[in-house]
Amino acid sequence: MSRVERYKGLGHGFFLLSRWRPISGGFESIYHYQELHHYWKNIGMTGECFVSPSGKFALYESYESDGKLLFFDADSGKTSDVTDGDFGLPSEVNWHESEHGADVLYYEKHKPSVIHLPN
């Protein structure tokens, strides 16, 4: 059974739950992880996540999909893979919702990428 360590509100119904659970056979006896939620829906285990100013979208690094960059549309409840083919940890997202786009900046030497938002 997992236990909640910390709650972090991100606005517009999005929040992070940091959890832990006991494990055996590992380096540590406690496994720590973080889940992204939108109201009642558990979107998944995540690292970095970024919520758009309107709260209609979220971009997050998925720990359940081999570190892929995933896009969540709050209106439809659907998630899609927006990984550009190169591995990179996102450091910042500049949302341009009126132009239906978002610029993703990364740590390290990964080139910035552009995400196209639905109308």
N, C-alpha and C positions, 0 to 999 in steps of 0.2 A: 504494500500500500504506500502511495506517495503522500508527501506532506508539503504544504505550501510554505515556502521560506519568505517570499516577498511578492507584493502586488505593486505594479507600476501602471498607472493610467496614462494612456497615450492620446486621449481625446476621441470624441465622436464614437464612443462605444468600443474602441479598441483598448486592449490592455495586455500586459505581460504578466504571467505567473511564473515565478521562479520556484521550482520544486526540487525535492530530493527524495530518494528512496534507498533503503539499505540493499546492498548487493553482496555476493560472496564470490571469491575467486578472482578479484581484481586487485589493482594496486592500492586502491582505497576501498573502504567498506561502505562508502556512500556515493551514490551517483547523483550528480546535479544536472539539471536541465531547465530550459525555459520554453514556455508555450505562449504563442500568440493567440489571442481570442478576440472575436468581434461579437459583442453581446453574449449570446448563449453558445455560439459556435466556436469550437476549438479548431483553429486553422492549422496548427501544427507546431512541431518543435522548431525553434528558430534561434538564429544568432542576431545579427543586426536587422532592424526593421524600421521602416519609414512610412508614416501615414501622411497622405496628401492634406493640404489645408482645408479642403471641403469635407474630408472624412469619407469620400466615396471610394478611395483606393488605398492600398497598402502594398509596399514592395518589401520583400523579406528574403533573407538567406535561409533556405530550408535545410535542417539537419536530417530530415527524413528522406530527402531526395539528393543525397551526395553533394550538398552544398550549392545546389542550383539556386538561381535567383528567380523567385516566384512573385507573381502579381496577383493580388486579390481584388476583385470588384465587389464592393459591398452591396451594390444594387442587385446584382445577379446572384451573388454568393459563390461565384465561380473563381477558380484559381487557374492560372496558366503559367507555363514556363517561359521566361523572357531572357534566359541565359544566352549570351552572345557567342558561346563556343569556347571562350577562354575563361579559365578560373580566375576569379578576383573577388576580394572582399569589398563590398560597397562601403564607402566612407560618408557619402552625402548624396542626397537627391534634391535636385532643383525642379520643383513642379511647375509646369506651365499648362494648367488645366484648360484655360480658355483657348489655347492653341492645340489641345489634345496631345500633349507630350510631357515627358519628364527626362531630364538629363541626369544620368547616374555617374558619379565620380567614384573612383576606387583607390584603395591603398596600393602601394607598390607601383609597378610599372604598367598596369593595365590601362588601356586607352578608355576614355569616357565613352559611354554608350547612350543611345536615345531609345526610350520606351514610348510607343504610340498608345495613347489612351483611347478607349472607346468613346463614341459620341454620346 
